Amino acid sequence: MPTPIITLKHVSRTFRVKRHLIKAVDDVSLSIGEGEIVCLVGESGCGKTTTGKMIAGLLAPSAGTIEFCDQAINQMARAAFRKYRLGVQMVHQDPYASLNPTQTIYDIIAAPLRHHKFTRAGADTRARARELLTLVDMTPPDDFLDKFPHQLSGGQRQRVSIARALTVNPSFIVADEAVSMVDVSIRIGLLNLLTRFRDQLGMSFLFITHDLALAKFFAWEGRIGVMYLGRLVELAPARDLIARPQHPYTQVLLSALPEADPQVTRNKPRIELRSMDVPSLMRLPTGCAFHPRCSKFIGNVCERVVPELTAAHGAHVACHLIKPGP
Amino acid sequence: MTTVRAFLIELGKTLKLLARNRVAFFGLIVLVTLIFLSYIGPLIWPAETKSNLAAIYQGPSWQHPLGTDFQGQDNLRQVIHGGRVILEIAFITGILTTLIAVTLGSLSAFLGGAFDSVMTELINVWLTIPQFPLLAILATMLKVSDVWLLAIILALLDWPGLARQVRAQVLSLKQRDYVEAAITLDLGTPHIIFREIMPNMMSYIAISLIFAMTGAIYQQTGLVFLGLVPLSGANWGVMLSLAYNRGAIYTVDALGNVLAPVGAIALLQLSLVWLARGLEEVFNPRLRTSV
């Protein structure tokens, strides 16, 4: 196990909507090590983005602690917090909204470089900006530096957004659906770019996606966490999770995954759900949140007791059916 | 020196961008001409002090291009002399209104909580008060004769509408992804306000400034026309008011006396509106047709 960079300890986050308390994230514990890739997958509204924002320090957890290099971020001294602040960066989902339309690409990249004194003179800043654009495969960089975001394509903007995150030399990047809004044809290129940063710069990634196929591709060397209605239901090395999914929800997700070969997809055994409706976050089911839909529902215990995430066969699973084991 | 040069370069760039939009550039030219006429014109053509009974209510002629008024004085000359006060009040009111509205509106959006609630309620109550009658009452009570006092009263009445719009804009802009990115990049609050949020509102603010100006012009001439502000000095509103009270509207030959100040007001308003159109393009890079 590499030294952990980000550790979540029983982290929860509730939102108040009118008089309802909504548990967006409920008791999530997770540790991500140096150079590791962890993918969070789940349906929309399952709390994966909220988890990402809490890690990036944009939202405070309502309960539990988040640690950066073994220090709780809400108890950090000023200098340590600054280190965390720059150490964890975020790449947003929508490349059309994540770049300020009034600034040129150079302005966007130069601002953090100058503000944190990574570069001194103007020429120095420009040289570094050129270097960063080259790093994200935007060559020749001088073609792009003086353009405005609206003059670039979605894929190019996403690269600029990655380059902006790299200005402060982060050790951890939260990529929130970072490729879901760009054309399918350039997704793989962007993902390979991110993988390259992990290999060359030793960066860690939390990759948030609703697309299990993407998670499978990107986290092949790392782990995949499956979230359902605010809780982490299964966390396992990607290969194991794909080959031997243990939680019934993971099994359903995998069986619903279309394969490139239509013949294979058609012949896949489909798992019948007891209900097609995702319960509302305002009225969460008691016990295991998945029980109203679970095909392996075993009665009483599922309705009453919230299953803990426990170690089982090389993974962590939250299900009453799974017997804890090595 | 370098800052002066940088400023001139920026000004040049802005003018170039403005020149791309013909309507806006025309508006700018008309506005600048009006400003020059109002400030330098009186030095060249001094005010007439005597009435000329032989030339009352004359139509346009070479000697009096816009005709003469009830005292036989030249209308064009009066228009030239009457622009300064109008322009000053328009500019001062516009800037004051925008300053108050932007400051209070963005503070309200940023601070939230109790300040925001109080502010929103204040704005709502303020907007329900009929503006012009209140202005009329205030103007009579305070005996406004000073440009600044009138401008301040107008600004105090005009800010709530704009403040509410600014608040809404800031509320929406501060949730944007690029603001989140600026937070994680630790660029600091001043950077977020002045570099990330404000530039996205500049076109809006500039246009609101111009509309605050046009509003001020109407309100001011309206007050003068109704005789609620002392009829001292030269002013397009005074001209119009005198023309009306002396019965110029009943004489066909006096048409110039009525139309001259009306035309001047309309031309100033039109130039401002034209200019506003082009400002949008100057501040919003997405609207620039070719770069």
Contacts between the chains, C-beta under 8 A, distances in Angstrom:
chain1	res1	chain2	res2	distance
A	56	B	184	5.4
A	57	B	183	8.0
A	57	B	184	6.8
A	58	B	180	5.7
A	58	B	183	6.4
A	58	B	184	6.9
A	82	B	186	6.7
A	85	B	184	6.9
A	85	B	186	4.6
A	86	B	185	7.4
A	86	B	186	6.0
A	88	B	184	7.0
A	89	B	184	5.6
A	89	B	185	7.2
A	90	B	180	6.9
A	90	B	181	6.8
A	90	B	184	5.3
A	92	B	177	4.3
A	92	B	180	7.1
A	92	B	181	7.0
A	93	B	177	7.9
A	94	B	177	6.4
A	97	B	176	6.1
A	97	B	177	4.6
A	97	B	178	7.2
A	98	B	177	3.9
A	98	B	178	5.6
A	98	B	181	6.1
A	99	B	178	5.9
A	100	B	176	7.9
A	100	B	178	4.4
A	100	B	195	7.9
A	100	B	196	5.6
A	100	B	199	7.5
A	100	B	200	7.2
A	101	B	200	7.0
A	101	B	284	7.7
A	101	B	285	6.5
A	101	B	286	5.8
A	102	B	199	3.9
A	102	B	200	5.7
A	102	B	202	7.8
A	102	B	283	7.6
A	102	B	284	7.6
A	102	B	285	6.2
A	103	B	195	7.5
A	103	B	199	7.5
A	111	B	182	7.8
A	111	B	185	7.6
A	111	B	187	6.0
A	111	B	191	6.8
A	111	B	195	7.0
A	112	B	185	4.5
A	112	B	186	8.0
A	112	B	187	6.4
A	115	B	185	7.8
A	115	B	186	7.7
A	115	B	187	5.4
A	115	B	188	7.0
A	115	B	191	6.8
A	116	B	186	7.3
A	148	B	285	4.6
A	148	B	286	7.3
A	148	B	291	7.5
A	150	B	285	7.0
A	150	B	286	4.8
A	151	B	291	7.4
A	161	B	181	7.5
A	164	B	181	6.5
A	164	B	185	7.3
A	165	B	181	7.7
A	167	B	185	7.3
A	168	B	185	6.1
A	168	B	186	7.8
